[in-house]
Amino acid sequence: MRKQIKDKNGLFYTLANDGMYYPNISIPKGADYDIGRFGRMRGRYLRENKNSYYTALLISGNLNQNLYDTNTECENMIETMTERLMKK
């Protein structure tokens, strides 16, 4: 068996010790974000309920960016709501 193969979509797979081929995917450079609570919650939701979308984001290298953006947006919304409540 070959050590590395390429599929029709251009992804490379490497043969592991257990005889299975695993995709060669990694976090793109500059995409190593600190994902907070809401990003982790979104990641868990996508993994459990929207597996194909989660996999597509992972393979394309956009998963961390998506989770980071979600986390940032949620934190901004909480901050805005807290300020409004404090004014009332």
N, C-alpha and C positions, 0 to 999 in steps of 0.2 A: 504494500500500500504506500501511496505517496505521502510525504510529510506535510505537504501543503497543497490545497486545491483552490480553484477559483470558480465561483458559480456564475450563472448567466447575468446576474446583477452587478458583478464586479467585486463582490465581497470575497475575501480570502479566508480560508479555514485551515487550522493547523491540527494535525493528528496528535491526540493526547495519549498518555500511557494506558488509559482504559479502552482504547480502540475507537473512541468517538472523535469526530471533527468538531472543533469549537471555533466560532467566528473570531477573527482578530479585530476586536473593537477596543477603543480606549477613549478616554476623555481628551478632547482636542486641547491643544496648548492655549492657555488663557481662559479656559472655561472651568477652572477649578474654583467654583464659588462656594462661599459659606452658606449652606442652605439651612434655614431656620425651621422652626416648628411647623409653620404652615406649608412650607415647601415639602417637608417630609410627609406631612399628612396628604398632600396632593399626590406625591409619588406613590404612597401606599394605596390611595384610591385608584390611581391609574393602573397600577400593577394588578389589583384585585378585580377591578370592574371594566377597565378599558385596555385589556392586555395588548391588543393589536396596535393601538395608538401609542401605548407605552413602549412597545418594541420598536415601532417606527421612529419615535423620538430618540431612543437609545442608539439604534443603528446609525441614524443620521448625525449623531453627536450633539443634538439639541436638547437632550433631556435636562442636563444641569441648568442650562440657560432658562428653560421653561419653568423649572422648579424655583429657581432664584427669582424670576420675574413674578411668579405667583406669590412667593413669600414677601417680596417687597411691596407688592400691591396690597396685600392683606394687612401688613404692618402700617402702611399709610392710611388705610381705611379705619383701622382701630384708633390711630392717633387723631384723625379728623373727628371721629365720633366721640372720643373722650373729650376733646376740646369743646365740642358743641354741648355735651352734657354738663361740663363744668360751667359754661356760660349760663345755662338755664338754672 
